[in-house]
């Protein structure tokens, strides 16, 4: 009745999972970065569609929007890299 092979008596050791390193929790940093980049991408897509349909006649707005998206994406990536580099 008390079979040591049964799942009830199994004492399998869980593999060691290293704790994520970072000064700020990396999961939170990645979530915020993903959210910021997704919002920028969505806004740039909307602006581009409006420009295609001539609701926006200034081409300068489109290039500024794409430049802003690139800057936000690079800043998020850099912050994530620095957070993981200087973490515990």
GIBEL-V424020 format. One record per residue. N is the residue number from 0. D_LAST is the distance of its C-alpha to the last C-alpha in whole Angstrom. Layout:
# GIBEL-V424020
{{N,D_LAST} {N,D_LAST}}
This chain:
# GIBEL-V424020
{{0,48} {1,45} {2,44} {3,41} {4,40} {5,40} {6,37} {7,38} {8,37} {9,34} {10,31} {11,29} {12,26} {13,23} {14,21} {15,18} {16,16} {17,12} {18,10} {19,9} {20,6} {21,6} {22,7} {23,10} {24,11} {25,12} {26,15} {27,16} {28,15} {29,17} {30,20} {31,20} {32,21} {33,23} {34,25} {35,25} {36,26} {37,29} {38,30} {39,31} {40,32} {41,35} {42,36} {43,37} {44,39} {45,41} {46,41} {47,42} {48,45} {49,46} {50,47} {51,48} {52,51} {53,52} {54,50} {55,48} {56,50} {57,48} {58,46} {59,44} {60,42} {61,41} {62,40} {63,38} {64,36} {65,35} {66,34} {67,32} {68,30} {69,29} {70,28} {71,26} {72,25} {73,23} {74,22} {75,20} {76,19} {77,18} {78,16} {79,14} {80,13} {81,12} {82,10} {83,8} {84,9} {85,7} {86,4} {87,0}}
